[in-house]
Amino acid sequence: MSGNTDRVAPTERALLAFAKGRAAVPLPGGMDTAWRAGDVVLKPSPGTREARVLAETHTGLAPSAGCRFQRPVPADQPGDGWEVDGWVAWRWIEGETGPEHAREIVLAARAYHTLLEPLPFDPVLALREDPWGRADRVAWGEMRPDYPAAYLSMLAPFLENTPSALPSQRVHADLTGNVVFSPSLAPGIIDPTLYWRPVAFAEAVVLIDQSWFASTPDIRPFADTPELPAMVRRAAARRIAEQPEQVAAHGKDPSEAIRTARQIANWADNVLNQLEGS
């Protein structure tokens, strides 16, 4: 969603705590809620517990030759931790998004997910109640969909009943618009939102998201993604389920939501026809 003309700016206290009081300018993209103050990006907190998990996840990660990633910025006052007045902060990393560069996104994601692999499960990852967290649980059969009939009929072919044999770990499952590219630098992973899912699922979401940037699916960048047909079904189910969830939570236009869901379903059908040779 973009074009938010009523976006809320960080509080003066948050700017003092995270950016030494520097002026903030709005950043485009996403939900139009992020601001930049010098080399710091401020965003509304996802909640105290999730903010802590995200920050602690990325504080101790070793650098990687295959990707860059944002580091969390702690507040100046130790007692404030990672959140001030409902805001959190991350270090700015240079680059421009390139959502059409599917293979480069996949390779950067693999380097990043290798860093995350040893980290344990945290219950916060399964408790998110935003539209994306709820849609994710629908896609994985952990929550029953309660949507209008049009969405249920689109979802039905993609609701995968066979358990995956792939291990779950912390993954960034919204990579497409959150990998930035800059000459002579490794791709950068930004705006992390973590799920406890297989790495292959995060890659399949990127394949589904290519519906916005290509006229026909190109599955070659994903040729070595394991369990790809099953992961594509789950990824399509998640992106479809996000639409009624966003209507309910954020007032997304219902006509736009149903059009988007149909586009995702048609794209996923085309992908699966290529993968399964039908």
C-alpha positions as CSV (number, residue, x, y, z in Angstrom):
1,M,0.0,0.0,0.0
2,S,1.4,3.4,-0.9
3,G,0.4,7.0,-1.1
4,N,-0.4,7.5,2.5
5,T,-0.9,11.3,2.9
6,D,-1.5,11.1,6.6
7,R,1.6,9.2,7.7
8,V,2.7,9.7,11.2
9,A,6.2,11.1,11.9
10,P,8.5,9.7,14.7
11,T,8.2,11.5,18.0
12,E,10.8,14.0,19.1
13,R,11.8,11.6,21.9
14,A,12.3,8.7,19.4
15,L,14.4,10.9,17.2
16,L,16.5,12.0,20.1
17,A,16.9,8.4,21.3
18,F,17.8,6.8,18.0
19,A,19.1,9.6,15.7
20,K,20.5,12.2,18.1
21,G,17.6,14.5,17.2
22,R,18.3,14.7,13.5
23,A,15.4,15.7,11.2
24,A,13.6,12.8,9.6
25,V,12.3,12.5,6.0
26,P,9.7,10.0,4.8
27,L,10.8,6.9,2.9
28,P,8.8,5.5,0.0
29,G,7.6,1.9,-0.2
30,G,6.1,-0.7,2.0
31,M,3.2,0.7,4.0
32,D,4.6,4.3,3.8
33,T,5.5,4.3,7.5
34,A,9.3,4.5,7.5
35,W,11.4,7.6,8.0
36,R,15.1,8.2,7.5
37,A,17.2,10.4,9.8
38,G,20.8,10.4,8.7
39,D,22.0,6.8,8.7
40,V,19.0,5.6,10.8
41,V,15.7,4.3,9.6
42,L,12.8,4.6,12.0
43,K,9.7,2.5,11.8
44,P,6.6,1.8,13.9
45,S,7.3,-1.0,16.3
46,P,5.7,-4.4,15.6
47,G,5.2,-4.7,19.3
48,T,7.7,-4.8,22.2
49,R,8.3,-8.6,22.1
50,E,8.7,-8.9,18.4
51,A,10.9,-5.8,18.3
52,R,13.1,-7.4,20.8
53,V,13.3,-10.7,18.9
54,L,14.1,-8.9,15.6
55,A,16.8,-6.8,17.2
56,E,18.4,-9.6,19.1
57,T,18.3,-11.8,16.0
58,H,20.4,-9.3,14.0
59,T,22.6,-7.9,16.7
60,G,24.9,-10.9,16.9
61,L,24.9,-12.1,13.2
62,A,28.3,-12.4,11.7
63,P,29.0,-10.5,8.4
64,S,28.5,-12.4,5.2
65,A,30.2,-12.1,1.8
66,G,26.8,-13.0,0.1
67,C,24.6,-10.3,1.6
68,R,24.4,-7.2,3.7
69,F,21.7,-6.7,6.3
70,Q,20.4,-4.0,8.6
71,R,21.6,-3.8,12.2
72,P,19.2,-2.6,14.8
73,V,19.9,0.7,16.6
74,P,19.4,0.7,20.3
75,A,18.1,3.7,22.1
76,D,20.6,6.1,23.7
77,Q,19.1,5.4,27.2
78,P,19.7,1.8,28.2
79,G,16.4,1.5,29.9
80,D,14.6,2.2,26.7
81,G,16.0,-0.9,25.0
82,W,14.8,-1.2,21.3
83,E,11.6,0.7,21.4
84,V,10.8,4.4,22.2
85,D,7.3,5.8,21.9
86,G,6.2,2.9,19.7
87,W,9.2,3.4,17.3
88,V,12.1,1.1,16.5
89,A,15.3,1.9,14.5
90,W,17.6,0.2,12.0
91,R,20.8,1.2,10.4
92,W,20.4,2.5,6.8
93,I,22.1,0.5,4.1
94,E,22.8,1.8,0.6
95,G,21.0,0.5,-2.5
96,E,17.9,0.4,-4.6
97,T,15.3,-2.3,-4.7
98,G,15.3,-4.6,-7.7
99,P,12.3,-6.9,-7.3
100,E,12.7,-8.3,-10.9
101,H,16.2,-9.7,-10.1
102,A,14.8,-13.0,-8.8
103,R,18.0,-15.1,-8.9
104,E,20.1,-12.4,-7.1
105,I,17.4,-12.2,-4.5
106,V,17.4,-15.9,-4.0
107,L,21.1,-16.1,-3.6
108,A,21.3,-13.2,-1.2
109,A,18.4,-14.8,0.8
110,R,20.3,-18.1,1.0
111,A,23.4,-16.3,2.4
112,Y,21.2,-14.5,4.9
113,H,19.2,-17.6,5.9
114,T,22.4,-19.5,6.5
115,L,23.2,-16.9,9.2
116,L,19.8,-17.4,10.7
117,E,19.8,-21.2,10.6
118,P,21.3,-21.9,14.1
119,L,18.9,-19.6,15.9
120,P,16.1,-21.3,17.9
121,F,12.4,-21.0,17.6
122,D,10.8,-18.2,19.5
123,P,7.0,-18.3,20.2
124,V,6.7,-14.6,19.0
125,L,7.2,-15.9,15.5
126,A,4.0,-17.9,15.6
127,L,1.8,-15.3,17.4
128,R,1.8,-12.4,15.0
129,E,-1.8,-11.1,14.5
130,D,-1.2,-8.7,11.6
131,P,-2.7,-9.6,8.2
132,W,0.5,-11.2,7.0
133,G,1.0,-13.4,10.0
134,R,-2.6,-14.5,9.9
135,A,-2.4,-15.3,6.2
136,D,0.8,-17.2,6.7
137,R,-1.0,-19.5,9.3
138,V,-3.9,-20.0,6.8
139,A,-1.4,-21.1,4.2
140,W,0.2,-23.6,6.5
141,G,-3.1,-25.0,7.8
142,E,-2.7,-23.6,11.3
143,M,-5.7,-21.3,11.0
144,R,-9.0,-21.9,9.4
145,P,-9.8,-19.3,6.7
146,D,-12.9,-17.3,7.4
147,Y,-13.3,-15.3,4.2
148,P,-15.9,-14.5,1.6
149,A,-16.7,-17.4,-0.8
150,A,-14.8,-15.9,-3.7
151,Y,-11.6,-16.1,-1.7
152,L,-12.3,-19.5,-0.4
153,S,-12.7,-20.9,-3.9
154,M,-9.4,-19.3,-5.0
155,L,-7.6,-20.7,-2.0
156,A,-8.9,-24.2,-2.2
157,P,-6.5,-25.5,-4.9
158,F,-3.5,-24.1,-3.0
159,L,-4.1,-25.3,0.5
160,E,-1.5,-28.0,0.8
161,N,-2.3,-30.9,3.2
162,T,0.9,-32.8,2.9
163,P,3.4,-31.9,5.6
164,S,6.7,-30.6,4.4
165,A,9.8,-32.7,5.1
166,L,11.9,-29.5,5.0
167,P,13.2,-28.1,8.3
168,S,11.8,-24.8,9.5
169,Q,14.0,-21.9,10.8
170,R,13.8,-18.2,11.1
171,V,13.2,-16.8,7.6
172,H,12.5,-13.4,6.0
173,A,9.4,-14.3,4.0
174,D,8.8,-11.0,2.3
175,L,12.0,-10.6,0.4
176,T,10.8,-9.3,-3.0
177,G,10.8,-5.6,-2.3
178,N,13.2,-5.8,0.5
179,V,16.5,-6.6,-1.1
180,V,18.5,-3.6,-2.3
181,F,21.3,-3.5,-4.9
182,S,24.3,-1.1,-5.1
183,P,27.3,-1.4,-7.5
184,S,30.3,-3.2,-6.0
185,L,28.3,-4.2,-2.9
186,A,26.6,-7.4,-1.9
187,P,22.8,-7.3,-2.1
188,G,21.3,-5.9,1.1
189,I,18.4,-7.4,3.1
190,I,16.1,-4.8,4.6
191,D,12.9,-4.6,6.6
192,P,13.1,-8.0,8.3
193,T,9.9,-9.7,9.3
194,L,10.6,-13.2,10.5
195,Y,8.6,-16.4,10.2
196,W,9.4,-20.0,11.3
197,R,9.2,-21.7,8.0
198,P,11.4,-23.6,5.5
199,V,13.8,-21.5,3.5
200,A,12.2,-22.8,0.3
201,F,8.9,-21.2,1.3
202,A,10.6,-17.8,1.4
203,E,12.0,-18.4,-2.1
204,A,8.6,-19.5,-3.4
205,V,7.0,-16.3,-2.2
206,V,9.6,-14.4,-4.4
207,L,8.4,-16.6,-7.4
208,I,4.8,-15.8,-6.7
209,D,5.6,-12.1,-6.4
210,Q,7.2,-12.0,-9.8
211,S,3.6,-11.7,-11.1
212,W,4.0,-8.0,-10.7
213,F,7.1,-7.7,-12.8
214,A,6.8,-10.3,-15.6
215,S,4.2,-11.3,-18.2
216,T,5.0,-15.0,-17.9
217,P,6.7,-17.1,-15.2
218,D,10.4,-17.8,-15.3
219,I,11.1,-20.7,-13.0
220,R,14.8,-21.0,-13.9
221,P,16.0,-18.8,-10.9
222,F,14.2,-21.3,-8.6
223,A,15.4,-24.6,-10.3
224,D,17.2,-25.7,-7.2
225,T,14.5,-24.7,-4.6
226,P,13.4,-27.9,-2.9
227,E,9.8,-29.0,-2.8
228,L,9.0,-26.1,-5.2
229,P,5.5,-27.1,-6.3
230,A,4.3,-27.6,-2.7
231,M,6.0,-24.4,-1.6
232,V,4.5,-22.5,-4.5
233,R,1.0,-23.6,-3.4
234,R,1.6,-22.4,0.1
235,A,3.1,-19.1,-1.1
236,A,0.1,-18.5,-3.4
237,A,-2.2,-19.3,-0.5
238,R,-0.5,-16.8,1.7
239,R,-0.5,-14.0,-0.8
240,I,-4.2,-14.7,-1.6
241,A,-5.2,-14.8,2.1
242,E,-3.4,-11.5,2.7
243,Q,-6.0,-9.8,0.6
244,P,-9.1,-10.3,2.7
245,E,-7.0,-9.9,5.8
246,Q,-5.9,-6.4,4.6
247,V,-9.5,-5.5,3.8
248,A,-10.5,-6.4,7.3
249,A,-7.5,-4.8,9.1
250,H,-6.6,-1.8,7.0
251,G,-9.6,-1.1,4.9
252,K,-8.0,-2.1,1.6
253,D,-10.4,-1.5,-1.3
254,P,-12.4,-4.8,-1.7
255,S,-12.4,-4.6,-5.5
256,E,-8.6,-4.1,-5.6
257,A,-8.1,-7.0,-3.2
258,I,-10.2,-9.5,-5.2
259,R,-8.4,-8.5,-8.4
260,T,-5.1,-9.0,-6.7
261,A,-6.1,-12.4,-5.4
262,R,-7.2,-13.5,-8.9
263,Q,-4.0,-12.3,-10.4
264,I,-2.0,-14.3,-7.8
265,A,-4.1,-17.4,-8.4
266,N,-3.7,-17.2,-12.2
267,W,0.0,-16.7,-11.9
268,A,0.4,-19.6,-9.5
269,D,-1.6,-21.9,-11.9
270,N,0.8,-21.0,-14.7
271,V,3.8,-21.7,-12.5
272,L,2.4,-25.0,-11.4
273,N,1.6,-25.9,-15.0
274,Q,5.3,-25.4,-15.9
275,L,6.6,-27.3,-12.9
276,E,4.3,-30.2,-13.2
277,G,4.1,-30.4,-17.0
278,S,0.4,-30.2,-17.4
